[in-house]
Amino acid sequence: MSARLTPELLVRAYARGLFPMAEERDDPDIFWVEPERRGILPLEHFHVPRRLARTVRQERFRVTADRAFGQVIAACAEPKPGRTRTWINDAIEQAYGELARHRLAHSIECWSGDKLVGGLYGVSLGAAFFGESMFSRETDASKVALVHLVSRLRIGGYRLLDCQFITDHLAQFGTIEIERDTYMQLLLPALAGAGDFYLAGAGLAGSAVLQSVTQIS
């Protein structure tokens, strides 16, 4: 597809259950994906493994929101061991940067000192959050970012966390797979809602974050 991705086009696509991908980093074209089975993470059944809970409680990383969106998406687009190709091309990187400037896309960052060591980004529409990608340069950094994201979404009244696909990495947190029709039945009322990504303010301390999520075991 050669048409330029715009915030308006992306918003319309997400509202219909679609999201864009590229074949690889250097491919200028994108294609639209609408999985027959969709991965979602039920916010009321979010599971934090005990070892990860300890890491969150110890506040090993400094966690921020929307401080370095461009750096986060660029890091998510980098090759890594076991994944030499990426679906994030320049068009996607630019389009989501525009969404972030409209406060329709957000990032969670994990820092070690002044070094960005992990994070994630996604799209926020109504009371639905669409997780796009995450990265980690230190052990558990992306997982800590996910815990903080779920805390923000729960506090902010979100009703849907879309993970697109289920993976072993996400399954440990309680991600499930549902049919496309079921997904749309969840998506439409969530889009009509009003989630507040910033209701948690600058963010909670580690112990308070864990109190705001569920199912630590």
N, C-alpha and C positions, 0 to 999 in steps of 0.2 A: 504493500500500500504506500503510495507516494504522498498522499494528502498530509498536511502538517497536523500533528497532534496539538490540540488546544485544550485549555481547561474546560471549555464548554463541551467539546467532543468527549473528553474523558468522563465528565460527570454524567452525560447521557448514557455512555456505555456502561458505567458501573451500575446505574439505575436499572439497566436491563440484564444485569448479570454477566457482563462481558468485561474482559481486561486485555490489554495489549502485551505482546511479547515480540521479540526479534529472534531470528535464528541464531545469531551470534553478534558479538560486539561490533564488528566492522560492517555488518549488513545494514544498509540504510533503511530497509523496509520493515514494517511491522505486520503482524497478523493478529486477529482477534480470537480470544479463547473463551469458550463457554462449556466448561466441563459437564459431562453427564452426571458425574458424582462429585460433590463439592466438599472440601474439607472446612469444617468450622470448629472453633474452640468455644464451647458453651461457657460463658463467663461465670455462671453459677456453679460450675463443676470443675473449675480450674484446679489442677493438681500441682503442688510444688514438692518435688523430691526432698527428703530431709537434708541431704548434704547440700543441695542448692539453697535451701532455706537458711542453713548456717552461713553460707557465703553472703546472702542478702543481709542477714542480721549483722554480720561483722562489718558491713559497708566497705568491702574491699575496693569497690570502684565508686568514684563520684559520678552520680547519675544526673543528667540534665535532659531537658526536652526542647527541641527546636532551636538548639544553639549552633548546630553544625549540619544542617540538612544536606547541603551540597557535598560535604565530606563523607557523610554516611552513604548516600546513594553511589558516590564514586567508589567507595570501599566495597559496597555490595556488588559492583560491576567488575571488580578485579578477579582474575583467575585465582584459584586456590587448589591445594592438593586434592586430587580426585575430581576436580571440575575445572577443566582448562577452557571451557567455553561458557559464555554468559548470555542471557537473554536480554540484558539491559544495554541498548545501544545509545548513541548520542541523542537521537530523537526522543527516546523515553526519558533519558536523564534530564534533558531540557524541559520537557513537558511537565514532569513531576516537580521540577524546580519552580515552574510557574504556578502549579497548584499550591506549593508551599507558600509562595508569596501571597496567595489568596487565602491562606490559612485553611486550605482544604486538604493539605497533606502535612504530615507531622513526622518528626523523628525523635527517637530516644537514643541518647548517647551515653556510653560508659567510658570514663576517663581514668587513666592511671597517671597521676600528676597532671601534666599538660598534654599527655599523649592520648589520642583517641584509640581505644583498644576494642571497641565493640559497639554494636547498635543495631537499630532497625528503623524502617520507615513504612508508612502506609497512608492510605487515603481515608478521610473522615467526611461522611455525608450523613446528615441527620443524626441518628443514634446508631449508625453502622460504621464499623471501622474495618477496612480492607487491608490486611497485612500483606506487604509486597515482598520484602526481602530483609535478611539480617546478615550480619557478619561478625566474626570474632577473631581477634588477634591475640587474645589471652584466654585461658581456660575459663569457661562459664560466663564470659562477658556478654554474649548475645542472649544467654538464658536469663541473666540478671535484668537485661533490658526488657525482655518479655514479661517478667514478673512486674516490673515497674509499669509497663504499658497496661497490663490487665488491671492493676491497681487504679490507674488513672481512668480507665474505661468504666470500672465498677463505680467509682466515686462520681464520675461524670454522667452516670445514667445511661450508658450505652446498652444496647440490646443485642447486638450481633458483632462477633469478631470472626471475620471471614479469613481463612488461611489458604484458600484456593485449592491446594492439594494436601493430602495427608502424607506425612513422612515419619520415619522412625524418630527423628529428632522432635517433632511436634507431638507425636502420639503419647510420649511420656507425660505430657501436660494435660491430657484428656481430650485431645482433638478427635473428632469423629467424622465420619463420611456420610453424607446424606444425598438423596436424589435431587436432581435439578429442580423439579416441581416443588419439593419440600423446601429447598433453599429459597425459591422465590416467595413462598408463603411466609418465610421469616424476613426476607429482605424488604418487602414492600412496607410493612408496618414499622420496621426499623428506620427506613428512609423518612417516614413521616414523623419520627420522633425528633428529639432535640438533645443530643448528647453534648456535654461541655468538656472538651479536652483539658481546659485550664482550671477546672473547678478545684483540682488538687493544689493549685498555686504552684509554687516552685518545686513541689514534690515532697514526699514524706521520708522520714528516716527509715532505715531498714526494718526495724521491729514494727513500726506502724504500717509499712507496706505489707508485711506478712499478715497483719491483723485484718487488712482490707481485702485480702483474697482468701481462698478456702482450700480445704483438703490438703494439708501438709501431712506427709506420711513417709 
